[in-house]
Amino acid sequence: MLSSTEATRRAPTVSPQVIEELRGVVGPEGILAGQETRVYECDAFTVARSQPEVVVLPRSTEQVQAILRIAHREGISVVPRGAGTGLSGGALALEGGIQVVLTRMNRILEVDLRNRTLLAEAGAVNMDLTRRVCDEGYHYAPDPSSQHVCTLGGNVAENSGGPHTLKYGVTVNHILGLELVLPTGEAVWLGGRGEDVEGLDLVGLTVGSEGTFGIVTQVCVRLVPTPQAYRTLLAIFPTVDQATSTVSDIIGAGIIPGALEMMDNLIIRAVEAAFHFGFPVDAGAVLICELDGLEAGLDALADRVRGLCKRNGASEIRSASEASERAALWKARKRGIGATGRLAPSCMTQDGVIPRTRLPEVLRKIAAIADEYGLRIANVFHAGDGNLHPVVLFDERDPDQLRRALAAGSAILEECVRQGGSITGEHGIGMEKMEHMSLVFSPQDLELMARVKAVFNPDGRLNPGKLFPTNKSCIELPPVRRGAVPL
């Protein structure tokens, strides 16, 4: 692992002259250097840290272009960053260099309700898009749990999802066009403002490229009408198996909820201690099932879901009768991972995907992995689309616990692939999962992807050390000792 101390000991790549030139681009209030950059040494994947030499905070596409021209001329690596909520180390400046933080480029530039589009800068906060248009009956559908702070550009980089993407799709399904600044400083517009654009789908190629193609500065998104009505149910189950079996039964019955989320007992207890929502702390698991659409027919659909829950042994089924109760329930769910701070000093959230029908056996396997490595693992996840978020609890100050946590995370991903799934649903590869890419891609696949990246980023100086295997772990630790005493 590159600690912040190791990062500062690297041979500097950004000279004082370049720092002054960058200061001339963004102004004295838009640049940080030396120890001032310490706050940017990691994202939400906190077990890996690497301090950038310089942090610049541009306010326009033109400033981003100027920064990249300077970096290109000097051969300096550049790493884009949004709010730093990423969970795979995608925003780490592994080679020091320049970090371009886009949070000051946060304007919503244009709203076109007749065509149901919105144009925003990359630093705009996800939730702000919906706030801007909600009074007119529209919203921006992708809703990561960090949507109150995460930025649109980061969502594009990772192809972020969220609870309601079960019905509405992930980020790529809602991006019509984007402005991309290439490593040379050239700005290009990919896609358009309408539903269909001729030629290759370069927008689809760029979304999910994790900042290795260029720096996204503006994004045109699709808006969708806000549903007329909701029915939000909380089903309480004695066991995880009963809850997961219900998920398959709901989807198998042809019902597509707006969201279908699960929390196990560890998460329930943490969330209840934090938010006092009224979750039963003795439950094995709970399902949150939200149905949306036209008012007519929703009650009948909710009754069908209740019947399926009861058939699988639900001990209680509650309904959010008021909008405030629904909002409180979603607040508790979306802050569930943060609430695990009550359970352990550190956590690492995995992001594997499996077929829905394999949920019972995979969750049993995760419990066995927890026992094997002497750790606690909580589960809160998008059950409807099989996107797991096992939360490995540990103390990163203890090298042995960190070692076991990383090994447990790897074992979970291997099991997901073994069950016919993949290694990420929305968090991206970053540096965390690079060495797991070979679990799902052949050497020929990886070579082809690297060649595509090289078309945009031929020198590899934009967000280096991400996405592709290096055969060298980003975190060097002694061998794992299994069966240690749990936290």
Beta strands, then each sheet from edge to edge (+ up, - down):
strand 1: 31-33
strand 2: 54-56
strand 3: 78-81
strand 4: 98-101
strand 5: 108-112
strand 6: 117-121
strand 7: 138-139
strand 8: 175-181
strand 9: 187-191
strand 10: 215-222
strand 11: 224-225
strand 12: 229-237
strand 13: 259-264
strand 14: 285-293
strand 15: 316-319
strand 16: 346-349
strand 17: 376-381
strand 18: 390-394
sheet 1: 1+ 2- 4- 3-
sheet 2: 5+ 6- 10+ 8- 9+
sheet 3: 7+ 11-
sheet 4: 15+ 12- 14+ 13- 17+ 18- 16+
end
